[in-house]
Amino acid sequence: MTTASDTAGILIVDDMEENLVALEAVLGSLSRRVVRARSGEEALKAMLREEFAVVLIDVLMPGMNGFETAANIKGLDQTKDVPIILLTGASVDPNYAYRGYTVGAADFLIKPFDPWLLRTKVNVFLELHRKNQQLAAQAEQLKRLLTADNRPGGEAGPAAGQEPAEDREAGSPGRPTSHGDDQPSHDRPSHDQPSHDRPPPFPEPPEASRLADIAGQLAELELLLRDAKGTDHTNLADRIAELERCVGRLLTSREA
């Protein structure tokens, strides 16, 4: 089932038509949109227009080569976190892999590559992107939950221009009530008795259960990141571990 986090596509960058066709054939089974770019300049324009989960770039291209394209992608705030896989031919300089990792590439493959291996590597980054989107949504949900908990009584106050329910039923001080002052006291609604006109209070959300679920999701994502290679993944895993500890402390304080 496709969700909002599954809409990011795959960008393939190569100046040779036959290479683009081959990559599309290999990646077609991943059920993701595959976008072509025939140069580094075209790739940068595409990445500024839409979101991609991973980019595959051929190293040997005229004009802006693969290393320069990767460096430019990593230099833009909007695209710096997109993982890059560099592709090159068999007769390559031994230093190419080092140069690729230096400019921020996440992986380096030599042609001809195993189609299964390429699909597997790309699928790892697709899954990582989905997990990152899921984590961002959970962090936003946690933020809303904590904001609601900081309000008095854990509930939002009355909307602007509305009176509290007690004032609407009993009347504000100095304002005549709808029942009149001469109405017998036994006919007036009492705040100590349940009123059929008053809506039942909303049940409090299971905060502890939500926090425990979020902590579990964070732990799962941390393990996935630590299994992936690269300094960026390790740094992100450390940040997620710290967030996981914060959620754990919050959960402990709620149970105390």
C-alpha positions, 0 to 999 in steps of 0.5 A: 500500500502506497502512503504519502511517504512512499511518493519520493522517486528515484533519480538516475543520471547518465549521459548514455541512453542505453545506460538509462534504459538498463537502469530503468529495467533493473529498478522498474520492479521497485514500484517507484517513479524513476526520473531520468537526467542526462547531465549533472545540471539537469539532475540538480534542476530535477532535485530542486523541483521534486523529492527523491529518495535516492540518486544514482549517478554515472561518474564519467559524464561530459561537462559536470562529472559524477563527482562534481554533481554529487558535491553540488547535491550535498552542498544544497540544504534542500538536497544534502540528505539525499543518498547518492550511489555512484556508478562507473565502468570496470576500468576505473582509477582505484582512487575513484571510490575514495573520491566518491565517499569524500564528496558524500556518496553513500555507495559506489558500484562498478559496472557491470553490476549485478541487477539483484545487488543494485535493486537491494541497495536501492531498496535499502535507501527507499526503506530508510527514506520511508522510516525517516518520514515516519519518524518525522510524523511521529515526532510531530505527533509527540510535539502536539501531545506534549503541547496539549499536556502542558495546558491546564487540565491537559485540554485545550481552552475554549475557542476565541469568542466562546464562553466556558460551558459553565458560563453558558449554562449558569450565566456569567456574573452580572448577566441574567440567566435564562431561567430568571431569578424568580425560578424555584431552586429545585427547577434550576440545573445544578452543577453537582448533578449530571446534565443531559444537555452537557456533552460527555468529556473526551477520554484522555489519550493513552499517552504512556502507550503512545510514548512506548510505541514511539520509543519502539519505532525509534529503536527500530530505526536506530538499528536500521541506520547502524546497519547502513554504512556511512558517517551520516547514518552513524551521526543520525543514529546517535541523534535518534538514540538521544531522542529515544532516551528523552522519550524513555525519560518522559515515559518514566516520569509519567509512570512515576 
